[in-house]
Amino acid sequence: MLPKDLFSCLKCGVPEDADVNEKKSKEAPRERGSRWLQFAAAISACIGVMSCGGHLGWTSPSLPYLMGPDSIFPVTVGQGAWIASLYTLGGIFGSLLSPLCVDRLGRKISLLAFALPQLAGWGLVIAARNVPILYVARFVAGVGHGGIYNVAVIYLGEIADKSIRGALGTFLKMSTNVGSLFETSVGAYLPYWQLNLVSLSVPLAFIATFAFMPETPYFYLLRGRDEEAEKSLMTLRRAKNPDSVKKDILAMKEAVTDGQKSGRNPLLELVSTRGNRRALVILLGLKVTQQFSGHMAIVAYTQEIFSHSGSSLDAGQAVVLLGVAQLIAGVVAAGLVDRLGRRILLLVSGLAAAFSLSLVGLFFFLKYHQESDVSSITWLPITALIMYEIMVALGIGTLPYVLLGELFPTNVKGAAVACGIIVGSIFAFMVSLSYQKVSSIFGIHTSFWMYAVCCAAGTVFVYWITPETKGKTLEEIQKELNPPKKAELDP
């Protein structure tokens, strides 16, 4: 009896091992590599987002001091509303600037550049001895906020493998929560001027760490620098064999080339393609739901809202407790988003958040409108707001940033993300500026019930039109949003 390998040689004329080796060489299987640098780059980028969260959370401990008798300069209630709101107005201008930078300077350089207004904002806050300087400080810092959020959404979506892209996307909201928690925790125990000095350390830490992180391969492909794109992807995956990334580079390049074929303005391309229009509707629905749930007003006036409850728990401590709950929920969301998917988390979190807001409104309705004795349930608004923040962190506050980085092709992503942040900033400005007036005219309960209705209605709408993107590459998502016409499918 002939040996098996000799029999194969006689039968085929080619050794069996040679066929296998030739097949393997053609397939060039993907190298396993490691994802630790993707996580490190995402965390570093999100330190910049943490700085944005610090600016957002700054108003909670600072406005009560500035409007109090111990302030170094007098601030009225109306001026306090503008101090809280001008930050989001600056975010609109930052969002308008970011598309001009992100495809020219690159994702990395743009992020570092937008950290400078954040630094300048803290410097002006420290130097401010009157309200107009504080207005300028908040607006300038907001410009950095709009730019950082825009570019960070793109950066995280483009450096991540599909299996962890959802988790990295949740880092944006989680980092915002960490920044707000840091600010409210420091503000609860340190005086105003020390709080501002400590806050300056966060954007400095971002610049110091992110300067060493890689650029995304998509940006290099946009600029026609294919070799650098290949090196970038190998670096992000810690791969040593160039063949292991060639297939993915080709898919990325095809997606980038397809997006550039039209040669049209990105804004025009955003509304002229069916898939882009659908993605834009989803994006706007997400931002409307996110902002009209009242989140910006609640963040800006958390300490004041808690003081209205009459609870024995100190308002400053309650704010810290709320921040801890947000952070825990953000960690949970990072673990669930790539397991359960985006749609189910959106639906559950939105409806649960609406229910929590309804309970807060009910408490203040009983206390101020009905003048009922609510001394036995002073725990209710604090508990309900903690539940609200947990639900927001699990879905409607987190997933818009995940989907922002997933739904749009590379050539329009900068314009699309800018539109999302601009719309979100406009609504956030409206909500934070109107909260005091609506509450004073119609009652604080009216504000919360309005937020609850908007949150529930928006969540159902978004759930209805949003596709599931879990476990799909960015190229696969584009194919789902832009299915081939029926005529193209017929033989």
Stockholm file with secondary structure:
# STOCKHOLM 1.0

chainA/1-491         MLPKDLFSCLKCGVPEDADVNEKKSKEAPRERGSRWLQFAAAISACIGVMSCGGHLGWTSPSLPYLMGPDSIFPVTVGQGAWIASLYTLGGIFGSLLSPLCVDRLGRKISLLAFALPQLAGWGLVIAARNVPILYVARFVAGVGHGGIYNVAVIYLGEIADKSIRGALGTFLKMSTNVGSLFETSVGAYLPYWQLNLVSLSVPLAFIATFAFMPETPYFYLLRGRDEEAEKSLMTLRRAKNPDSVKKDILAMKEAVTDGQKSGRNPLLELVSTRGNRRALVILLGLKVTQQFSGHMAIVAYTQEIFSHSGSSLDAGQAVVLLGVAQLIAGVVAAGLVDRLGRRILLLVSGLAAAFSLSLVGLFFFLKYHQESDVSSITWLPITALIMYEIMVALGIGTLPYVLLGELFPTNVKGAAVACGIIVGSIFAFMVSLSYQKVSSIFGIHTSFWMYAVCCAAGTVFVYWITPETKGKTLEEIQKELNPPKKAELDP
#=GR chainA/1-491 SS CCCHHHHHHHHHSSCHHHHHHHHHHHHCCCCCCCCHHHHHHHHHHHHHHHHHHHHHHHHHHHHHHHTSTTCSSCCCHHHHHHHHHHHHHHHHHHHHHHHHHHTTTCHHHHHHHHHHHHHHHHHHHHHCCSHHHHHHHHHHHHHHHHHHHHHHHHHHHHHSCTTTHHHHHHHHHHHHHHHHHHHHHHHHHSCHHHHHHHHTHHHHHHHHHHTTSCCCHHHHHHTTCHHHHHHHHHHHHTCCCTHHHHHHHHHHHHHHHHHHSSCCCHHHHHHHSHHHHHHHHHHHHHHHHHHHTTHHHHHHTHHHHHHHHTCSSCHHHHHHHHHHHHHHHHHHHHHHTTTTCHHHHHHHHHHHHHHHHHHHHHHHIIIIISCCCCGGGTHHHHHHHHHHHHHHHHTTTTHHHHHHTTSSCHHHHHHHHHHHHHHHHHHHHHHHHHHHHHHHHHCHHHHHHHHHHHHHHHHHHHHHHCCCCTTCCHHHHHHHHSCCCHHHHCC
#=GC SS_cons         CCCHHHHHHHHHSSCHHHHHHHHHHHHCCCCCCCCHHHHHHHHHHHHHHHHHHHHHHHHHHHHHHHTSTTCSSCCCHHHHHHHHHHHHHHHHHHHHHHHHHHTTTCHHHHHHHHHHHHHHHHHHHHHCCSHHHHHHHHHHHHHHHHHHHHHHHHHHHHHSCTTTHHHHHHHHHHHHHHHHHHHHHHHHHSCHHHHHHHHTHHHHHHHHHHTTSCCCHHHHHHTTCHHHHHHHHHHHHTCCCTHHHHHHHHHHHHHHHHHHSSCCCHHHHHHHSHHHHHHHHHHHHHHHHHHHTTHHHHHHTHHHHHHHHTCSSCHHHHHHHHHHHHHHHHHHHHHHTTTTCHHHHHHHHHHHHHHHHHHHHHHHIIIIISCCCCGGGTHHHHHHHHHHHHHHHHTTTTHHHHHHTTSSCHHHHHHHHHHHHHHHHHHHHHHHHHHHHHHHHHCHHHHHHHHHHHHHHHHHHHHHHCCCCTTCCHHHHHHHHSCCCHHHHCC
//
